[in-house]
Amino acid sequence: MALHPDFPRSPYEILSPAVRWIPAPEEARTTAYEKLLPPLVARIREEVATWRDDGYPGTSPTSQALLSWWFKTDHLQEQADGTAQPFRYYFAQREAVETIIWLYDVRGVRDKFDLLRFDSSGAISANMFAEDWPRFVVKMATGSGKTKVLSLLMAWSYFHKLYEPGSDLARNFLVVAPNIIVLDRLRTDFDGLRIFFNDPVLPANGHAGQNWQDDFQLAVHIQDEVRIIRPTGNLFLTNIHRVYLGEVPEPSLEDDDLTDYFLSPFGKRPVGKTTDSNTDLGQIIREVEELAVFNDEAHHVHDARLAWFKSIQDIHHRLLQKDRRLALQVDVTATPRHNNGAIFVQTVSDYPLVEAIAQDVVKHPVLPDAASREKLSEAQSPIITEKYADYLRLGIEEWRKAYAEHEKLGKKAVLFVMVDDTKNCDEVGAWLERASPDLEGAVLVIHTKANGEVSEATSAKNKEELDRLREQSNKIDTWESPYKAIVSVLMLKEGWDVRNVTTIVGLRAYSAKSNILPEQTLGRGLRRMYFGSDQRETVSVMGTPAFMAFVESIQSEGVTFEQVPMGDPGTDRPDSLIVEVDSENPDKDLEILDIALPRLSRRFHRAFTDLSGLDPATFGNPKLPVKPFAPAETRDIVFKTMLDGTVDHVVHLTEDDASDFRSAVAFFARQLLSDLKLVGGYDHLYPKVKTFLAEHLFNRPVDLEDPVILRNLSEPDVTKTVFDVFRTAINALTLCETGETRVEGWIRLRDTRPFRTEARGFLMPRRSIFNKIVGEANADRLELDFAAFLDAAPDVQAFGKNYMAVGFKVDYVRADGELSTYTPDFLVRTTNGAVWIVETKGREDLDVPRKMARLRQWCADASAAVMTTAPAEAPSPRFGFVYVDQDSFEKYRPTNFAGLVAAFREYQEEDSHGPA
C-alpha cells in the first residue's frame, strides 16, 4: 500500500487520479481502483480532473472568475514584518473547492438521487442518505487547511447568489462547531472577516468585471453576540448547542459531567428573541430566507437520530414551509466515519493522511525502533509512574532534544502524555515536575473522559479554574504560557489544535471497542509548527505496547512510520539539522569570523509612470497575418492566460450575436496589469491595447467587431505577441536605474538567526561563523567541495554560505526585462581584508551573464560607498566577485584563493587580483 512512485512531494502540485493513494497494492489500481475508495470519490475525482484540464467548461461566469482568481492567479500575502510572500492554496484545498463547485454548478447536484449517479461501488442506496438537501462531505487530513476550504466555499456561495440570475445558493451562513474549543479556533479566522481579507479569497475589484470586495457585505454573529440581522449577508458562527431544538438544560457546576460546562459557552442559556446578547440564535436562524450550513469536525453528524442532524433537518423544513430549501450543507472532517467504521456515503473529496504526510503538509510520526523498545519494560507496581517509568523517561529525553532544537528557532516544544484516569493524571503530572527540573511548574493537568471530552467530575474546579484550563491549553504554544507539558486522560477533543506538540507518550490500554480513531489520537500532534516552510517536521510517538499497537493500526490507511533510535542523549533527531552561529564553540573567535556587507539602496526600481505614455506605433513588433476562419469556427472563442495557457473565459456567439471586442481588449489589459504586477493604470492601458490590436498587431488595420478578427485574437501567437511587446514597452517606460547607491545599513553574519534545513550533506567548518555549511539538494558536491577548499585555503580568513536567512541579495533586471533579486552562494574574506562574493555554477539560464554583470556593478558600488562613509582611521574593505563552475574547479584545483581568482576569469574584471 505504498504511495505511487510518481506521487509528487509538493502539496501545490496538481495530483493526477492515476497517482493517488489506494488502500491496496499498486497492482490493484487497474482492476479495483473504484472499489477501494469512498464510493463516490473515484468517479468524481476522475471527472473533476478532466473538467479542470479542460478549463472548467460549463461553469457559471461567477464560478469561472473565482476559480481563476483563487488557483490561476499569483498572490502575495503580507507578513508580520511588513514583507510580502507568495501565497498558494494547497492542491487538497483546491480539489475540495473544485469538487463542490463542479457538483453543484456543472452537474446540478441538488439531492441524494443526483449524488447516486457517481457511485462506483454499486453498494450504496438512497436510504443511506438521511437528508433531502444537497450535502457534501470533504475528507481532509488534520492540518491540511479545512477552514480555508470553508472560507472559499462561503465566498463562492455568496457571489453566486449575488451575480447569477436564479441562483439557489445563499448569502447567509451557519458555521457550526462541535464545542467551544473548535469555536475559539474558528473565531480567530472569521471574526472581523479576517480570513476573507488576509487570504486572497475576495478578487480585486474589476476582476471579470465585478466589484467583488465592495459587494462582499457580510455581518458576523458569534454565538449570542448577534448584531442587526440583515435579510442577507449574515455569518452565524456557533457551537451546535445554540441551534438545538427545544430547551437545552443549562450547564452547571453541579453536573456530574462538566463536558457541556467546559465545552459550551459559560453562563445561562439565552431565551427570548431580541437583537442583543439575549437573542435566541436558533430561532433567528430558522427565520432567515436563505441559508447554507458549514460543519467543522463534522464526523459528529454520524447518526440521523442525533440532535445535531435533527436541528439542521428542522431548519430545512422551516425553509420548505416558505417554499425554499436549505441551499447547501458542506461538512469537513479528517475522519468522516460512523461508529462502526463505515465512511459517510456523502464523501465527495478525499485527501488522506498518508498523502498529507508524504507532502509535508503535516508532521511525520516517528516511533522508537526495535532496539529502543527493547530497553523499555513495565515494573510490577500499581503506581502508574513506577510501572511506566521507562516510558516517561524516554518521553522526557526525546522532548528535551526537541525543546533544545526548536528553542533556537523561537518555538517552544510541547510534551503530551495520555493516561487512563483522572487520578493517574495528577500522579503523572506531579512525577514529571519531580523528575525533570525543566518541567518544574510547567505541567498542565487536564482531566478528560475516555472519549476525550473534559470532565472535571470532582466538582473541585470552579468556573475560574475551568476558564484558566481552557485558556492555557489553547495558549500552550506561546512563550506567554508557562507550561511545556500537558497530561490528560487521552487528549483534548478535536479543536485543541496546538502546533508545537513534538512528543506524545501514551500510557493507556486501548480496547478494540473504542470509537476514537488512531488518526484522531495522532491528530493533536500533526499540525506543523513552521507553516509556510517546506522543511520536514516530526512528532515522536511512544508508549506502552497496547498504545503503540493502537497507533500502528493506522498503517491500514497507508501511513508508514519511520522508526529511529531513541533514548540516547547523544542521538541526533532525524529532522534536527539546525544551522546557527557557532557561539558555543570555544575554538572559534566570532569577531574574526564575522563578515559584514553593506546593505545598499536599490539601484533599479519600477516607477509607476502614467501608462498614457505608451505609443503602440513605436513598438516595432512583427505584423501577424489575419487567419481565415469559417463562421462555425467563430462561435466559441476561448481566451487563455498568457503565461500558463489556462482558460480565462469563453465567448459564445450565436448567428444573431454581434461580436463584442470590448471583452477581448479588457482581457488583455487585465492580464498585462496582473502579470506585470502593476497596481492601477487600467483606464490608460485599455485604449492603448485597443489601438494596438486594431492598427498595429496585424499586417493591415482591422475591424475589432469582425467575428473573424475576434477569433484571431484568441490565437496563441497573437496572445504571445501582445504580451511580449507590451511587456517590453511597459518595462522600458517604468523600469528606472537610479545611477547611484548609498549604504542603508549593514548585514553581519553573526546576526543570522538559527534556522532549519533538510537533512542533507554538510561540512563542519573551522573558518566559518556557522556551525554547518549545508549543500543545496541539487548542488551538494560542488558546494561542499568548494566549502572544504575555503576552509583549507591559507589566504582565507573567514567565509560563510549566503543562506537565505543571512538576507544578502542583489536586485537586477532579468533577461525578460522583469525586476528580480539574486542571492549569491558564498561570502569570503581573505587575509588582506578583501571581501569576495562567490557564485558557484548552478543551472544554466539566460540570466547568468546579467547576474554577474550586476554583481560586478554591486561590488564597485559597495567599494565606493563604503570608502566615502567609513571613518578615515578605519580601513574600508574592498569588494570583488568570482564565478566558479564545477568542471573548471575540479580541473584546476587551486591551492589558495588568490589562485582561484586568477584562474576563473569568465565573468571577472580585467584586474584578476580583484580588490587588494
Long-range contacts (C-beta under 8 A, 24 or more apart in sequence): 1-25, 1-558, 2-26, 2-558, 2-560, 3-354, 3-355, 3-358, 3-558, 4-29, 7-355, 7-358, 8-359, 9-358, 9-359, 9-360, 10-359, 11-90, 11-91, 11-92, 11-356, 11-359, 11-360, 11-361, 12-88, 12-89, 12-90, 12-91, 13-91, 14-52, 14-91, 15-91, 15-95, 15-355, 16-49, 17-42, 17-45, 17-46, 17-49, 20-45, 20-355, 21-352, 21-354, 21-355, 21-558, 23-556, 23-557, 23-558, 34-120, 34-121, 35-120, 35-121, 37-120, 37-350, 38-139, 38-343, 38-344, 38-345, 38-347, 38-350, 39-119, 39-120, 39-121, 39-123, 39-124, 39-345, 40-115, 40-118, 40-119, 40-120, 40-345, 40-346, 40-347, 40-348, 41-347, 41-348, 41-349, 41-350, 42-120, 43-118, 43-119, 43-120, 44-99, 44-102, 44-103, 44-118, 44-348, 44-349, 45-95, 45-99, 45-349, 45-350, 47-102, 47-118, 48-95, 48-98, 48-99, 48-102, 51-98, 51-102, 51-106, 52-98, 54-647, 55-638, 55-640, 55-646, 55-647, 55-650, 56-647, 57-650, 58-105, 58-106, 59-101, 59-102, 59-105, 59-106, 60-105, 60-160, 60-164, 61-163, 61-164, 61-208, 61-649, 62-156, 62-159, 62-160, 62-163, 62-164, 62-210, 63-101, 63-105, 63-156, 63-160, 64-208, 64-649, 65-203, 65-207, 65-208, 65-210, 65-649, 66-152, 66-155, 66-156, 66-159, 66-203, 67-97, 67-98, 67-101, 68-208, 68-641, 68-646, 68-648, 69-200, 69-203, 69-204, 69-207, 69-208, 70-94, 70-97, 70-152, 70-200, 70-201, 71-98, 72-641, 72-644, 72-646, 73-200, 73-674, 74-674, 74-677, 75-200, 77-198, 77-199, 77-200, 85-532, 87-199, 87-200, 89-145, 89-148, 89-152, 90-144, 90-145, 90-361, 92-140, 92-141, 92-144, 92-145, 92-351, 92-355, 92-356, 92-361, 93-140, 93-144, 93-145, 93-148, 93-149, 93-152, 95-349, 95-351, 96-138, 96-140, 96-149, 96-332, 96-349, 96-351, 97-149, 97-152, 97-153, 97-156, 99-136, 99-138, 99-348, 99-349, 100-136, 100-138, 100-153, 100-156, 100-330, 100-348, 100-349, 101-156, 103-134, 103-136, 103-348, 104-134, 104-169, 104-328, 105-160, 109-134, 110-134, 110-168, 115-346, 115-348, 118-348, 124-345, 128-345, 129-345, 129-346, 130-304, 130-309, 130-313, 131-309, 131-312, 131-313, 131-316, 131-329, 132-316, 133-316, 133-325, 133-326, 133-327, 133-328, 133-329, 134-326, 134-327, 134-328, 134-329, 135-328, 135-329, 135-330, 135-331, 135-346, 136-328, 136-329, 136-330, 136-331, 136-346, 136-348, 136-349, 137-298, 137-330, 137-331, 137-332, 137-333, 137-336, 137-344, 137-346, 137-347, 137-348, 138-330, 138-331, 138-332, 138-333, 138-347, 138-348, 138-349, 139-333, 139-334, 139-335, 139-336, 139-343, 139-347, 139-349, 139-350, 139-351, 139-352, 140-332, 140-333, 140-334, 140-349, 140-351, 141-334, 141-351, 141-352, 141-353, 141-355, 141-356, 141-357, 141-361, 141-362, 141-519, 141-526, 142-334, 142-353, 142-362, 142-497, 142-519, 142-522, 142-523, 142-526, 142-527, 143-356, 143-361, 143-362, 143-363, 143-497, 143-523, 143-526, 143-527, 143-528, 144-351, 144-356, 144-361, 144-362, 145-361, 146-296, 146-332, 146-333, 146-334, 147-185, 147-186, 147-189, 147-195, 147-296, 148-195, 148-199, 149-332, 150-175, 150-294, 150-296, 150-330, 150-332, 151-189, 151-190, 151-195, 151-196, 151-199, 151-201, 152-201, 153-294, 153-330, 154-235, 154-292, 154-294, 155-196, 155-201, 155-202, 155-216, 157-292, 157-327, 157-328, 158-216, 158-218, 158-233, 159-210, 159-212, 159-215, 159-216, 161-232, 161-290, 161-327, 162-215, 163-210, 168-325, 168-327, 169-290, 169-292, 169-327, 169-328, 170-232, 170-290, 170-291, 170-292, 170-327, 170-328, 171-218, 171-232, 171-233, 171-234, 171-290, 172-232, 172-233, 172-234, 172-235, 172-236, 172-288, 172-289, 172-290, 172-291, 172-292, 173-234, 173-235, 173-236, 173-291, 173-292, 173-293, 173-294, 174-236, 174-238, 174-243, 174-285, 174-291, 174-292, 174-293, 174-294, 174-315, 175-235, 175-236, 175-237, 175-238, 175-294, 175-296, 176-238, 176-239, 176-240, 176-243, 176-293, 176-294, 176-295, 176-296, 176-308, 177-237, 177-238, 177-239, 177-240, 177-296, 177-297, 177-495, 178-239, 178-240, 178-263, 178-296, 178-297, 178-300, 178-493, 178-494, 178-495, 179-239, 179-263, 179-264, 179-453, 179-493, 179-495, 180-239, 180-262, 180-263, 180-264, 180-265, 180-470, 181-263, 181-470, 181-473, 181-474, 181-492, 181-493, 181-494, 181-495, 181-496, 182-239, 182-296, 182-297, 182-494, 182-495, 183-222, 183-223, 183-237, 183-238, 183-239, 183-495, 184-474, 184-495, 185-495, 185-497, 186-237, 186-296, 187-222, 187-237, 190-220, 190-222, 190-235, 190-237, 191-220, 191-222, 191-237, 192-220, 193-218, 193-220, 193-235, 206-670, 206-682, 207-670, 208-649, 209-666, 221-281, 223-265, 223-281, 224-265, 224-270, 224-277, 224-278, 224-279, 224-281, 225-277, 226-275, 226-276, 226-277, 226-279, 226-281, 226-284, 227-275, 228-275, 229-275, 229-284, 229-288, 231-288, 231-289, 232-289, 232-290, 234-288, 236-281, 236-284, 236-285, 238-281, 239-263, 239-264, 239-265, 240-300, 240-307, 240-308, 240-311, 242-281, 242-282, 243-281, 243-282, 243-285, 243-311, 243-315, 244-282, 244-307, 244-311, 245-282, 245-307, 245-310, 245-311, 245-314, 253-459, 253-462, 253-463, 254-459, 256-457, 257-449, 257-455, 257-457, 258-454, 258-455, 258-456, 258-457, 258-459, 258-461, 258-466, 259-449, 259-453, 259-454, 259-455, 261-466, 262-453, 262-454, 262-455, 262-456, 262-466, 262-469, 262-470, 263-453, 263-454, 263-493, 266-463, 266-467, 282-311, 285-315, 286-314, 286-315, 286-318, 287-318, 289-319, 289-322, 289-324, 290-319, 290-324, 290-327, 291-315, 291-319, 291-326, 291-327, 292-326, 292-327, 292-328, 292-329, 292-330, 293-326, 293-328, 293-329, 293-330, 294-329, 294-330, 294-331, 294-332, 295-329, 295-330, 295-331, 295-332, 295-333, 296-332, 296-333, 297-332, 297-333, 297-494, 297-495, 298-331, 298-332, 298-333, 298-336, 299-333, 299-334, 299-335, 299-336, 299-337, 299-344, 301-331, 302-337, 302-338, 302-339, 302-344, 303-338, 303-339, 334-519, 334-520, 334-523, 335-517, 335-519, 335-520, 337-517, 339-515, 352-557, 352-558, 353-519, 353-526, 353-554, 353-557, 353-558, 353-559, 354-557, 354-558, 354-559, 354-560, 356-526, 357-559, 360-528, 360-534, 360-535, 360-536, 360-537, 361-528, 362-526, 362-527, 362-528, 363-525, 363-526, 363-527, 363-528, 363-537, 363-538, 363-539, 364-536, 364-537, 364-538, 364-539, 364-562, 364-575, 365-522, 365-525, 365-526, 365-538, 365-539, 365-541, 365-551, 365-559, 365-561, 365-562, 366-538, 366-539, 366-540, 366-541, 366-561, 366-562, 366-563, 366-564, 366-574, 367-540, 367-541, 367-542, 367-548, 367-551, 367-552, 367-561, 367-562, 367-563, 367-564, 368-394, 368-542, 368-563, 368-564, 368-565, 368-566, 368-567, 369-563, 369-564, 369-565, 369-566, 370-563, 371-565, 372-564, 372-565, 372-566, 372-567, 373-548, 375-567, 378-544, 383-427, 384-419, 384-420, 384-424, 384-427, 384-428, 384-507, 385-427, 385-428, 385-431, 388-507, 388-544, 391-505, 391-507, 391-542, 391-543, 391-544, 392-417, 392-428, 392-431, 392-432, 392-435, 392-505, 392-507, 393-435, 393-567, 394-505, 394-542, 394-566, 394-567, 395-503, 395-505, 395-542, 396-432, 396-435, 396-436, 396-439, 397-566, 397-567, 397-569, 398-502, 398-503, 398-540, 398-542, 398-566, 398-567, 399-484, 399-485, 399-502, 399-503, 400-436, 400-438, 401-569, 401-571, 401-573, 401-576, 402-502, 402-503, 402-540, 402-573, 403-438, 403-484, 403-502, 405-573, 405-576, 405-578, 406-500, 406-502, 406-529, 408-578, 408-580, 408-754, 409-530, 409-578, 409-753, 409-754, 409-755, 409-756, 410-753, 411-500, 411-529, 411-530, 412-477, 412-478, 412-479, 412-484, 412-500, 413-484, 413-500, 413-502, 413-503, 414-476, 414-477, 414-483, 414-484, 414-485, 414-486, 414-498, 414-500, 414-501, 414-502, 414-503, 415-439, 415-484, 415-485, 415-486, 415-501, 415-502, 415-503, 415-505, 416-485, 416-486, 416-488, 416-491, 416-501, 416-503, 416-504, 416-505, 416-524, 416-525, 417-485, 417-486, 417-487, 417-488, 417-504, 417-505, 417-507, 418-488, 418-489, 418-490, 418-491, 418-504, 418-505, 418-506, 418-507, 418-508, 418-543, 418-547, 419-487, 419-488, 419-489, 419-507, 419-508, 420-489, 420-507, 420-508, 420-509, 421-489, 422-447, 422-457, 422-458, 422-489, 424-507, 425-487, 425-488, 425-489, 428-487, 428-507, 429-487, 432-485, 432-487, 438-484, 439-484, 439-485, 441-482, 442-482, 442-483, 442-484, 442-485, 443-483, 443-484, 443-485, 443-486, 443-487, 444-469, 444-472, 444-473, 444-476, 444-483, 444-485, 444-486, 444-487, 445-486, 445-487, 445-488, 446-473, 446-486, 446-487, 446-488, 446-492, 447-488, 447-489, 448-488, 448-489, 448-490, 448-491, 448-492, 448-493, 449-489, 450-489, 450-490, 450-514, 451-490, 451-493, 451-515, 451-516, 452-490, 452-491, 452-492, 452-493, 452-494, 452-516, 452-520, 453-493, 454-492, 454-493, 473-498, 474-498, 476-500, 490-516, 490-521, 491-521, 491-524, 492-524, 494-520, 494-523, 496-524, 497-524, 497-527, 498-524, 498-527, 499-527, 499-528, 499-529, 499-531, 500-529, 501-525, 501-527, 501-539, 502-529, 502-538, 502-539, 502-540, 503-539, 503-540, 503-542, 504-539, 504-540, 504-541, 504-542, 504-543, 505-542, 505-543, 506-541, 506-542, 506-543, 506-544, 506-547, 506-548, 506-550, 506-551, 507-543, 507-544, 507-547, 508-543, 508-544, 508-546, 508-547, 509-544, 509-546, 509-547, 510-546, 510-547, 510-549, 510-550, 517-554, 518-550, 518-551, 518-553, 518-554, 519-554, 519-557, 521-550, 521-551, 522-551, 522-554, 530-756, 533-756, 535-575, 535-756, 535-757, 535-758, 536-575, 536-758, 536-759, 537-575, 538-562, 538-573, 538-574, 538-575, 540-566, 542-566, 574-759, 575-756, 575-759, 577-756, 577-757, 577-758, 577-759, 577-760, 577-762, 577-772, 577-774, 578-754, 578-755, 578-756, 578-771, 578-772, 579-754, 579-755, 579-756, 579-757, 579-770, 579-771, 579-772, 579-774, 579-803, 579-805, 580-752, 580-753, 580-754, 580-755, 580-770, 580-771, 581-749, 581-750, 581-752, 581-754, 581-769, 581-770, 581-771, 582-768, 582-769, 582-770, 582-771, 585-771, 587-766, 588-766, 588-769, 590-750, 590-769, 592-797, 592-798, 593-749, 593-767, 593-768, 593-769, 593-798, 594-748, 594-749, 594-750, 594-769, 594-798, 595-748, 595-749, 595-769, 595-798, 595-799, 595-800, 595-827, 595-828, 595-829, 595-835, 596-746, 596-747, 596-748, 596-749, 596-877, 597-746, 597-747, 597-748, 597-808, 597-827, 597-835, 597-862, 598-743, 598-745, 598-746, 598-747, 598-862, 598-865, 598-866, 599-743, 599-744, 599-745, 599-746, 599-747, 600-741, 600-742, 600-743, 600-744, 600-858, 600-861, 600-862, 600-865, 601-738, 601-741, 601-742, 601-744, 602-738, 602-741, 602-811, 603-737, 603-738, 603-739, 603-740, 603-741, 603-811, 603-857, 603-858, 603-861, 604-735, 604-736, 604-737, 604-738, 604-811, 604-812, 604-813, 604-819, 605-735, 605-736, 605-738, 605-819, 606-734, 606-735, 606-736, 606-819, 607-734, 607-735, 607-736, 608-678, 608-679, 608-680, 608-681, 608-734, 609-733, 609-734, 610-681, 610-684, 611-678, 611-681, 611-684, 611-685, 611-688, 611-730, 611-733, 612-684, 612-688, 613-733, 614-684, 614-685, 614-688, 614-726, 614-729, 614-730, 614-733, 616-688, 616-691, 616-692, 616-695, 616-696, 617-695, 617-696, 618-729, 619-692, 619-696, 619-725, 619-726, 619-728, 619-729, 621-696, 621-697, 621-721, 621-724, 621-725, 622-721, 623-696, 623-697, 623-698, 623-699, 624-697, 624-698, 624-699, 624-717, 624-718, 624-721, 625-698, 625-699, 626-698, 626-699, 626-700, 626-702, 626-708, 626-709, 626-712, 627-711, 627-712, 627-715, 628-708, 629-707, 629-708, 629-711, 629-712, 631-655, 631-707, 633-711, 634-659, 634-707, 634-708, 634-710, 634-711, 637-710, 637-711, 637-713, 637-714, 638-714, 639-664, 639-667, 639-713, 639-714, 640-714, 640-716, 640-719, 641-671, 642-671, 642-675, 642-719, 642-720, 642-722, 642-723, 643-675, 643-723, 645-716, 651-710, 653-707, 658-705, 659-705, 659-706, 659-707, 659-710, 661-690, 661-693, 661-704, 661-705, 661-709, 661-710, 661-713, 664-693, 664-704, 664-710, 664-713, 664-714, 665-689, 665-690, 665-693, 665-704, 668-693, 668-722, 668-726, 671-723, 672-723, 672-726, 672-727, 672-730, 675-723, 675-727, 676-727, 676-730, 676-731, 676-818, 678-730, 678-734, 688-726, 689-722, 689-726, 692-722, 692-725, 692-726, 693-722, 697-721, 697-722, 727-816, 727-817, 728-817, 731-817, 731-818, 732-817, 735-813, 735-817, 735-819, 741-861, 741-865, 742-865, 743-865, 743-866, 743-869, 747-806, 747-807, 747-808, 749-800, 749-806, 749-827, 752-803, 752-805, 752-806, 752-807, 753-805, 755-803, 755-805, 763-787, 763-788, 763-791, 765-790, 765-791, 765-799, 766-791, 767-791, 767-796, 767-797, 767-798, 767-799, 768-798, 768-799, 768-800, 768-801, 769-798, 769-800, 770-800, 770-801, 770-803, 773-800, 773-801, 774-801, 778-842, 778-843, 779-840, 779-842, 781-886, 782-840, 782-841, 782-884, 782-886, 782-889, 783-825, 783-840, 785-889, 785-890, 786-826, 786-838, 786-840, 786-884, 786-889, 787-826, 789-889, 789-894, 789-900, 790-826, 790-828, 790-897, 793-895, 793-896, 793-897, 793-900, 794-831, 794-896, 795-830, 795-831, 795-832, 795-896, 795-897, 795-898, 796-828, 796-829, 796-830, 796-831, 796-896, 796-897, 797-829, 797-830, 797-831, 798-828, 798-829, 799-826, 799-827, 799-828, 799-829, 800-826, 800-827, 801-825, 801-826, 801-827, 802-826, 802-827, 810-851, 810-854, 810-855, 810-858, 811-854, 812-847, 812-850, 812-851, 812-854, 813-850, 813-854, 814-847, 814-850, 815-846, 815-847, 815-850, 820-847, 822-847, 822-851, 822-854, 822-855, 824-855, 824-881, 828-897, 829-877, 830-897, 830-898, 832-916, 833-875, 833-877, 833-878, 834-877, 834-878, 834-879, 834-880, 834-914, 834-915, 834-916, 835-877, 835-878, 835-879, 835-880, 835-915, 836-879, 836-880, 836-881, 836-882, 836-897, 836-901, 836-914, 837-879, 837-880, 837-881, 837-882, 838-881, 838-882, 838-883, 838-884, 839-881, 839-882, 839-883, 839-884, 840-884, 840-885, 840-886, 841-883, 841-884, 841-885, 841-886, 849-907, 852-881, 852-883, 852-907, 853-907, 855-881, 856-881, 856-907, 856-908, 856-909, 859-915, 863-915, 877-915, 878-914, 878-915, 878-916, 879-915, 880-909, 880-914, 880-915, 881-907, 881-908, 881-914, 882-908, 882-914, 883-907, 883-908
